[in-house]
Amino acid sequence: MKRKEFIKKTMATGVSVLTVPALIKAEQNTASISRVGFNHLPNKEYKTMNTVLHKSSSRGQVNHGWLNARHSFSFANYYNPDRMNFGVLRVLNDDVISGGNGFGLHPHENMEIISIPLDGALAHKDNMGNESVIKSGDIQVMSAGTGIMHSEFNHSADSDVKLLQIWLDPKTKNVMPRYEQITLDTKKVKNKMHQILSPNKQDDGVWIHQNAWFHLGNIDKGKQVSYTLKDAKNGVYAFILEGEVSIENQVLNKRDGFGVWNTKEIKIITNSNSKILLLEVPMEN
């Protein structure tokens, strides 16, 4: 791939212009890697279940001063050929943006983009005419499709905003771009896994162009909850937002990630008051 073509493709998939030089450096390594599939080594401890563990300390980190980001998968200046994706889950960024700062107008295309503020508020503006503020307790989704332009800035001038930015490869490409934002009912996530995203417009939460389901739960210490996968071909990636939990005998702490596939159900036991995000996604597109 030529340099100009690579830059164009990088911009189209939504990477900040600040990170393009680092990506160009890694161009030869990334060109041959599939974006979708089992891009990790399976854990053979289980006979019928496969797992992959991503400890919080193993994530990539990039600190630009105004932006301190942790990356569960290769993104921008962070590149690890063994951490490219979990099925169609391509990006899971844990961002902290300082007051008054953010991402200027930039493009995306053919990507399902989900933003979940954890603390503070984020100001959004796009070329579809949407202008809004998303805060802790909200969830935002953009289907980039044929192409969108948008900006995101910390809504506060003097305090940080903390958020998750999640990208999934879409099931259908070149759809009409769309935007959606909702406020979650905090009562529904108490001591159970509550659905916040699905492929179906009529379901709870936002919807996207992918056979994926997200669930969020605030679970008290000592509880046990089960999650049954919606599709046998999917896997589920658990991301621990707060606390300590045990999933299929694997102890997980704050910001650990644990991927499970080739199973119909997972069991979660909380060792402390915990906040858990489950991302059920196709393992192949």
C-alpha positions as CSV (number, residue, x, y, z in Angstrom):
1,M,0.0,0.0,0.0
2,K,1.4,3.4,-1.0
3,R,2.0,6.1,1.7
4,K,-0.8,8.4,0.4
5,E,-3.3,5.5,0.2
6,F,-2.4,4.4,3.7
7,I,-2.9,7.9,5.1
8,K,-6.3,8.1,3.3
9,K,-7.4,4.7,4.7
10,T,-6.2,5.7,8.2
11,M,-8.2,8.9,8.1
12,A,-11.3,7.1,6.8
13,T,-11.3,4.7,9.7
14,G,-11.3,7.5,12.2
15,V,-7.7,7.7,13.6
16,S,-6.7,11.2,14.8
17,V,-4.2,13.0,12.5
18,L,-1.8,13.2,15.5
19,T,-1.3,9.4,15.3
20,V,-0.7,9.0,11.6
21,P,3.1,9.0,11.7
22,A,3.1,6.2,14.2
23,L,0.8,4.2,12.0
24,I,2.9,4.7,8.9
25,K,5.8,3.3,10.8
26,A,3.8,0.1,11.5
27,E,2.4,-0.1,8.0
28,Q,4.3,-3.1,6.8
29,N,3.4,-5.1,10.0
30,T,-0.4,-4.3,9.8
31,A,-1.0,-4.6,6.1
32,S,-1.3,-8.4,6.1
33,I,-3.3,-8.8,9.3
34,S,-7.0,-9.6,9.1
35,R,-9.2,-7.2,11.1
36,V,-11.6,-9.9,12.1
37,G,-11.1,-13.3,13.6
38,F,-9.3,-15.1,16.4
39,N,-6.3,-12.7,16.6
40,H,-5.1,-14.2,19.8
41,L,-3.9,-17.5,21.2
42,P,-6.7,-19.7,22.7
43,N,-6.4,-20.9,26.2
44,K,-6.6,-24.7,26.1
45,E,-7.3,-25.1,29.8
46,Y,-11.0,-25.7,29.1
47,K,-12.2,-28.6,26.9
48,T,-15.1,-26.9,25.4
49,M,-14.5,-23.2,26.2
50,N,-11.8,-20.9,24.9
51,T,-10.6,-17.9,26.7
52,V,-8.1,-15.0,26.5
53,L,-7.1,-12.8,29.4
54,H,-6.0,-9.2,29.0
55,K,-4.8,-7.8,32.3
56,S,-5.2,-4.1,32.8
57,S,-1.4,-3.6,33.1
58,S,-0.9,-5.2,29.7
59,R,-2.9,-2.6,27.7
60,G,-1.2,0.0,25.6
61,Q,-0.9,3.5,26.9
62,V,-0.5,6.8,25.1
63,N,-0.3,10.1,27.0
64,H,-0.4,13.3,24.9
65,G,-0.9,15.4,28.0
66,W,-4.4,16.5,27.1
67,L,-5.3,12.9,26.3
68,N,-4.3,9.9,28.4
69,A,-5.5,6.7,26.7
70,R,-5.4,3.0,27.5
71,H,-5.9,0.7,24.5
72,S,-7.1,-2.9,24.9
73,F,-6.3,-3.5,21.2
74,S,-3.8,-2.0,18.8
75,F,-4.8,1.6,18.0
76,A,-2.9,4.6,16.7
77,N,0.5,4.8,18.4
78,Y,0.0,1.5,20.2
79,Y,0.7,-1.5,18.0
80,N,0.8,-5.2,19.2
81,P,0.2,-7.9,16.5
82,D,-1.2,-10.2,19.1
83,R,-3.8,-7.6,20.2
84,M,-5.6,-6.5,17.1
85,N,-9.2,-7.5,17.9
86,F,-11.6,-9.9,19.6
87,G,-13.8,-11.0,16.7
88,V,-15.4,-7.9,15.3
89,L,-14.5,-5.9,18.4
90,R,-11.7,-3.8,17.0
91,V,-11.3,-0.9,19.5
92,L,-11.8,-0.6,23.2
93,N,-10.2,2.6,24.4
94,D,-10.3,3.9,27.9
95,D,-9.8,7.7,27.5
96,V,-9.2,10.6,29.9
97,I,-9.5,14.0,28.2
98,S,-8.5,17.1,30.2
99,G,-10.6,20.1,30.6
100,G,-11.2,22.2,27.4
101,N,-9.6,19.7,25.1
102,G,-10.7,17.1,22.6
103,F,-10.7,15.7,19.1
104,G,-11.3,18.3,16.3
105,L,-13.4,17.6,13.2
106,H,-12.3,14.2,11.7
107,P,-13.8,11.5,9.5
108,H,-15.0,7.9,10.0
109,E,-16.5,5.4,7.6
110,N,-17.8,1.8,7.8
111,M,-17.5,1.5,11.6
112,E,-20.0,1.1,14.4
113,I,-18.8,3.6,17.1
114,I,-20.0,3.5,20.7
115,S,-19.1,6.0,23.4
116,I,-19.9,5.5,27.0
117,P,-18.9,8.3,29.4
118,L,-17.9,7.1,32.8
119,D,-17.3,10.5,34.5
120,G,-17.9,14.0,33.3
121,A,-19.4,15.1,30.0
122,L,-18.4,15.1,26.3
123,A,-19.7,17.6,23.7
124,H,-20.4,16.2,20.3
125,K,-21.0,17.8,16.9
126,D,-21.3,16.2,13.5
127,N,-22.0,17.0,9.8
128,M,-25.5,15.4,10.1
129,G,-26.6,18.3,12.2
130,N,-26.3,16.6,15.6
131,E,-25.0,18.7,18.4
132,S,-25.3,17.3,21.9
133,V,-23.6,16.6,25.3
134,I,-23.3,13.0,26.5
135,K,-22.6,12.5,30.2
136,S,-22.1,9.6,32.7
137,G,-25.2,7.4,32.4
138,D,-25.6,8.0,28.7
139,I,-24.6,5.9,25.7
140,Q,-24.0,7.2,22.2
141,V,-23.7,5.3,18.9
142,M,-22.7,6.4,15.5
143,S,-23.0,4.1,12.4
144,A,-20.4,5.8,10.2
145,G,-21.4,3.9,7.1
146,T,-20.7,5.9,3.9
147,G,-18.9,8.5,5.9
148,I,-19.3,11.1,8.7
149,M,-17.4,14.0,10.1
150,H,-17.6,14.8,13.8
151,S,-15.8,16.4,16.7
152,E,-15.7,15.5,20.5
153,F,-14.6,17.9,23.2
154,N,-14.6,17.8,27.0
155,H,-17.7,19.8,27.9
156,S,-15.9,21.1,31.1
157,A,-13.1,23.7,30.9
158,D,-11.4,22.6,34.2
159,S,-12.2,18.9,34.9
160,D,-11.4,15.6,33.2
161,V,-13.9,13.6,31.2
162,K,-13.5,9.8,31.3
163,L,-15.1,7.6,28.7
164,L,-14.9,4.3,26.8
165,Q,-14.7,4.4,23.0
166,I,-15.6,1.2,21.3
167,W,-15.5,0.3,17.6
168,L,-17.1,-2.7,16.0
169,D,-16.7,-3.8,12.3
170,P,-20.2,-3.6,10.8
171,K,-22.2,-6.4,9.4
172,T,-23.3,-4.3,6.5
173,K,-21.0,-1.7,4.9
174,N,-21.9,1.6,3.2
175,V,-25.1,2.2,5.2
176,M,-26.6,5.6,5.6
177,P,-24.8,7.3,8.6
178,R,-26.9,7.6,11.7
179,Y,-26.6,8.9,15.3
180,E,-28.4,7.9,18.5
181,Q,-28.1,8.8,22.1
182,I,-30.0,7.6,25.2
183,T,-29.9,7.9,28.9
184,L,-29.7,4.6,30.8
185,D,-32.1,3.8,33.7
186,T,-29.7,3.1,36.6
187,K,-32.3,1.0,38.4
188,K,-32.2,-1.6,35.6
189,V,-28.5,-2.3,36.0
190,K,-28.7,-3.1,39.7
191,N,-27.7,-6.7,40.5
192,K,-28.3,-7.9,36.9
193,M,-26.8,-7.6,33.5
194,H,-29.0,-5.1,31.6
195,Q,-29.0,-4.8,27.8
196,I,-27.7,-1.4,26.5
197,L,-27.1,-2.3,22.9
198,S,-28.4,-4.8,20.3
199,P,-29.0,-5.3,16.5
200,N,-32.7,-4.7,17.0
201,K,-34.4,-1.2,16.9
202,Q,-37.2,-2.3,19.2
203,D,-35.0,-3.7,22.0
204,D,-33.6,-2.0,25.1
205,G,-30.7,0.3,24.5
206,V,-29.2,1.6,21.3
207,W,-29.0,-0.5,18.1
208,I,-26.2,-1.0,15.6
209,H,-25.5,-2.7,12.2
210,Q,-24.0,-5.8,13.8
211,N,-25.1,-9.0,15.5
212,A,-23.8,-7.8,18.9
213,W,-25.3,-7.3,22.3
214,F,-23.8,-5.2,25.2
215,H,-24.9,-5.5,28.8
216,L,-24.0,-3.5,31.8
217,G,-24.4,-4.4,35.5
218,N,-23.8,-2.9,38.9
219,I,-23.5,-6.1,41.0
220,D,-23.2,-6.2,44.8
221,K,-20.5,-8.2,46.6
222,G,-21.2,-11.9,46.9
223,K,-23.8,-12.1,44.1
224,Q,-23.8,-14.7,41.3
225,V,-25.2,-13.9,37.9
226,S,-25.3,-15.8,34.6
227,Y,-25.1,-14.5,31.1
228,T,-26.5,-16.6,28.2
229,L,-25.1,-15.8,24.8
230,K,-27.7,-14.7,22.2
231,D,-25.9,-16.4,19.3
232,A,-23.8,-19.6,19.5
233,K,-21.3,-18.2,16.9
234,N,-20.5,-15.2,19.2
235,G,-18.0,-14.7,21.9
236,V,-18.3,-12.4,24.9
237,Y,-15.6,-9.9,26.1
238,A,-16.0,-8.9,29.8
239,F,-14.5,-5.6,30.8
240,I,-14.4,-4.9,34.5
241,L,-15.1,-1.2,35.2
242,E,-14.9,-1.4,39.0
243,G,-14.4,-4.1,41.6
244,E,-13.2,-7.7,41.5
245,V,-15.1,-10.6,39.9
246,S,-14.6,-14.2,39.1
247,I,-15.7,-15.4,35.6
248,E,-15.4,-19.1,35.0
249,N,-12.8,-19.4,37.8
250,Q,-10.7,-16.5,36.4
251,V,-10.3,-13.7,38.9
252,L,-10.6,-10.2,37.3
253,N,-9.9,-6.8,38.7
254,K,-10.6,-3.2,37.6
255,R,-10.0,-2.7,33.8
256,D,-9.1,-6.3,33.1
257,G,-10.5,-7.8,30.0
258,F,-11.5,-11.5,29.6
259,G,-12.7,-13.0,26.3
260,V,-14.7,-16.2,26.2
261,W,-16.0,-18.2,23.2
262,N,-17.2,-21.7,22.3
263,T,-19.7,-21.6,25.2
264,K,-23.4,-20.9,25.6
265,E,-23.2,-19.3,29.1
266,I,-20.8,-17.7,31.5
267,K,-21.1,-17.4,35.3
268,I,-20.1,-14.3,37.1
269,I,-19.3,-14.2,40.9
270,T,-18.6,-10.8,42.5
271,N,-15.9,-10.7,45.1
272,S,-16.6,-7.0,45.8
273,N,-19.2,-4.4,44.7
274,S,-18.5,-4.4,40.9
275,K,-19.4,-2.7,37.7
276,I,-19.2,-5.0,34.6
277,L,-19.5,-4.4,30.9
278,L,-20.2,-7.5,28.7
279,L,-19.6,-7.2,24.9
280,E,-21.1,-10.1,23.0
281,V,-19.8,-10.0,19.4
282,P,-19.5,-12.3,16.4
283,M,-16.1,-14.0,16.3
284,E,-16.2,-13.9,12.5
285,N,-18.0,-11.3,10.3
